[in-house]
Amino acid sequence: MRAYHQIPIFECGEPLMAIPLELFAVESSHPYEKLGAPYGDRSPYYLRQSVIENLIQAQNYLQLLHSNWRIQIFDAYRPVAVQQFMVDYSFAQAMQDRGLTDVELSPNQRQEIWEAVYAIWAVPSFDEKTPPPHSTGAAVDVTLVDNAGQIVNMGSPIDEMSERSHPDYYANSDRPEAQKYHAHRQLLQDVMLKVGFQRNPREWWHFSIGDQMWAWLNNQSNPANPVTARYGRLA
C-alpha cells in the first residue's frame, strides 16, 4: 500500500470518454498495444469526461506559451489487466538488461528487480480501495511536441526505471543540456498544474486529477482543506 491509498474514494460515476486526439499529438501505434497489452474492447485513449476538459485547457494554455506546441498523450486509461501485463513485461526487460534469466535469479536479485519495477509501476490491484491510478481514467502520461513536430527532449524516456525519471533529477546540474531538460520538465508541469492536475513525485510524465494520488498531493500542500478522491477503478 502506498501513502495515497489512505485517501477514501467517493466514486462520482462520471463516464469514460474518448480523448479528441486531433487536439493533441499521439504516438502511433500505441506503445503498449504494439507490445500486446490486452486492452480488449477498451481504448487507451480514454479518460473521465472532466479530466479531458482539463487536458484541453492545458493544451490551450501551452499554445499561449509556445505557439503550435502540443501535448503528446503517451498513455491514459489502463485496465488492471494491462497494468499486470506491463508490470510483467518490465520485470522481464529488467532481467534481460541485467543479462539474467528467471532460473538464474537469486532471491536478492529477484527482490531488487521487483523493487525497481514497483518504483515506477503501480501494483495491479483489484482491491477497490487501492486502484492503480490509470485504471480510474483520471491519470495520463504526457510529454511535449514542439512546433516542428519533434518530441521535446526531457532527458529520459517515459517509463525508464531509473532515478532520471524523478521530476527534479536535473534541477541542480550545471550542465547546459541538463538545465534544458529541467526547463522542459518544468514547462510540462506548469502547463498541467495550471489547470488543476498534480504530478507524480517519482515520474516527470504522470499527471492526474480527481484520483487518490491527486487528492493526497493536494492534502500534503494544503492540509487545512483536505479533499477526497472522486474516481475509483473502472475495470
C-alpha positions in Angstrom: 0.0 0.0 0.0 1.3 3.5 -0.9 0.7 6.7 1.1 -2.0 7.9 -1.3 -4.1 4.7 -0.7 -5.2 6.2 2.6 -7.4 8.6 0.7 -11.0 7.5 0.6 -12.8 7.2 -2.8 -16.3 8.5 -3.3 -16.9 7.4 -6.9 -18.8 10.2 -8.8 -19.9 8.0 -11.7 -18.5 10.2 -14.4 -18.2 8.3 -17.7 -15.0 7.4 -19.6 -14.9 9.4 -22.9 -12.8 9.3 -26.0 -10.0 11.9 -26.0 -10.3 14.2 -29.0 -6.9 13.2 -30.4 -7.0 15.8 -33.1 -6.2 18.4 -30.4 -3.1 16.6 -29.2 -0.1 14.6 -30.5 -0.1 10.8 -30.1 2.3 8.0 -30.8 1.1 5.6 -33.4 0.6 2.8 -32.8 0.0 2.9 -29.1 3.2 1.9 -27.3 1.7 -0.8 -25.0 -0.8 -2.1 -27.6 2.1 -2.9 -30.0 3.7 -4.9 -27.2 0.5 -7.0 -27.0 -1.1 -5.4 -23.9 -4.7 -6.7 -23.5 -7.0 -3.7 -23.8 -9.8 -5.8 -25.2 -12.6 -3.5 -26.4 -11.3 -0.6 -24.3 -9.2 2.1 -25.8 -6.1 3.5 -24.0 -7.0 7.0 -25.3 -10.0 7.4 -23.0 -10.3 9.5 -19.8 -13.0 10.7 -17.5 -15.0 13.5 -19.1 -13.8 16.3 -16.7 -10.2 15.1 -17.0 -10.4 15.5 -20.8 -11.8 19.0 -20.3 -8.9 19.9 -18.1 -6.4 18.4 -20.5 -7.9 20.6 -23.3 -7.4 23.6 -21.1 -3.8 22.6 -20.6 -3.3 22.3 -24.3 -4.8 25.8 -24.8 -2.5 27.2 -22.1 0.5 25.6 -23.8 -0.5 27.3 -27.0 -0.3 30.7 -25.3 3.2 30.0 -24.1 4.5 28.2 -27.2 2.5 28.6 -30.5 1.9 25.3 -32.3 3.4 23.1 -29.5 1.2 20.2 -28.4 0.8 17.9 -25.5 1.6 14.4 -26.6 -0.5 11.7 -25.0 1.6 8.6 -24.3 -1.0 6.7 -22.3 -4.3 7.3 -20.5 -6.9 4.8 -19.4 -5.3 1.5 -18.4 -7.3 -1.6 -17.3 -5.8 -3.6 -14.4 -5.1 -6.4 -16.9 -2.9 -4.0 -18.9 -1.2 -2.9 -15.7 -0.4 -6.5 -14.9 0.9 -7.1 -18.4 3.2 -4.0 -18.3 4.5 -4.9 -14.8 5.4 -8.4 -16.0 6.9 -7.0 -19.2 9.0 -4.5 -17.2 10.2 -7.3 -14.9 11.3 -9.4 -17.9 13.0 -6.4 -19.5 14.9 -5.5 -16.3 16.0 -9.1 -16.0 17.2 -9.1 -19.7 19.0 -5.8 -19.2 21.0 -7.5 -16.3 21.8 -10.5 -18.5 19.9 -12.8 -16.3 17.2 -15.5 -16.8 14.4 -16.4 -14.4 16.1 -19.7 -13.3 19.3 -17.8 -12.6 17.8 -15.2 -10.3 18.8 -15.3 -6.6 16.1 -14.2 -4.1 18.0 -11.0 -3.6 18.2 -10.3 -7.3 14.5 -11.0 -7.7 13.7 -8.6 -4.9 15.9 -5.9 -6.3 14.2 -6.1 -9.7 10.7 -6.1 -8.2 11.6 -3.0 -6.2 12.9 -1.3 -9.4 9.7 -2.2 -11.2 7.4 -1.0 -8.4 9.3 2.2 -8.1 7.7 3.1 -11.4 4.7 0.9 -11.8 1.6 0.8 -9.5 0.7 -2.6 -8.2 -2.0 -4.1 -10.4 -4.5 -4.3 -7.6 -8.2 -5.3 -8.0 -8.9 -4.0 -4.4 -11.4 -1.2 -4.8 -9.6 0.8 -2.1 -6.2 0.6 -3.8 -6.8 1.0 -7.6 -3.8 1.6 -9.9 -4.1 5.3 -10.9 -4.5 4.7 -14.6 -7.4 2.2 -14.0 -9.5 5.1 -12.7 -9.5 7.0 -16.0 -8.1 10.0 -14.1 -4.3 9.7 -14.9 -2.5 10.5 -18.1 1.2 10.1 -19.2 2.2 13.0 -21.4 5.2 14.8 -22.9 5.5 17.7 -25.3 5.9 18.1 -29.1 7.4 21.3 -30.5 6.3 23.4 -33.5 8.4 21.3 -35.8 6.6 18.2 -34.7 9.6 16.9 -32.7 9.2 15.3 -29.3 10.8 17.7 -26.7 13.8 16.1 -25.0 13.1 15.6 -21.3 16.4 13.9 -20.5 14.9 10.4 -20.1 12.2 8.3 -21.9 8.8 7.7 -20.3 8.8 4.5 -18.2 12.5 4.4 -17.6 13.2 2.6 -14.4 15.9 4.9 -13.0 16.4 8.0 -10.9 16.4 10.0 -14.1 12.6 9.6 -14.1 12.3 11.7 -10.9 11.0 15.2 -12.0 13.8 17.2 -10.4 16.7 14.9 -11.3 18.4 17.6 -13.4 17.4 20.5 -11.2 20.8 21.1 -9.6 23.1 20.2 -12.5 25.3 22.9 -14.1 25.5 21.2 -17.4 23.6 23.2 -20.1 21.8 20.2 -21.5 20.7 19.2 -18.1 19.3 22.7 -17.4 17.4 22.4 -20.7 15.9 19.1 -19.7 14.8 20.5 -16.4 13.3 23.6 -18.1 11.3 21.3 -20.4 10.0 19.3 -17.4 9.1 22.5 -15.6 7.2 23.7 -18.6 5.2 20.5 -18.7 4.5 20.7 -15.0 3.5 24.4 -15.2 1.0 23.7 -18.0 -0.6 20.8 -16.3 -0.7 22.2 -12.7 -2.1 25.5 -14.1 -5.4 23.7 -14.9 -5.6 21.5 -11.7 -3.5 18.4 -12.4 -0.9 17.1 -9.9 2.3 15.3 -10.9 3.5 12.0 -9.6 6.6 12.9 -7.4 8.5 10.0 -9.0 7.6 10.4 -12.7 8.0 13.6 -14.7 5.4 12.4 -17.2 2.5 11.2 -15.0 -0.3 13.6 -14.1 -3.7 13.1 -12.6 -6.8 14.9 -11.3 -9.5 13.5 -9.1 -7.9 10.2 -8.1 -6.2 9.2 -4.8 -2.8 10.4 -5.8 -4.1 13.8 -6.8 -6.0 14.1 -3.5 -3.1 13.0 -1.4 -0.7 15.6 -3.1 -3.3 18.3 -2.7 -3.6 17.4 1.0 0.1 17.5 1.5 0.3 21.1 0.3 -3.0 22.2 1.7 -3.7 20.2 4.9 -6.2 22.7 6.2 -8.6 21.9 3.3 -8.4 18.2 2.7 -10.1 16.6 -0.3 -11.1 13.1 -1.2 -10.9 11.1 -4.5 -13.8 11.1 -6.8 -12.6 8.5 -9.3 -12.2 4.8 -8.5 -11.3 1.8 -10.6 -13.3 1.2 -13.7 -12.0 -2.3 -14.7 
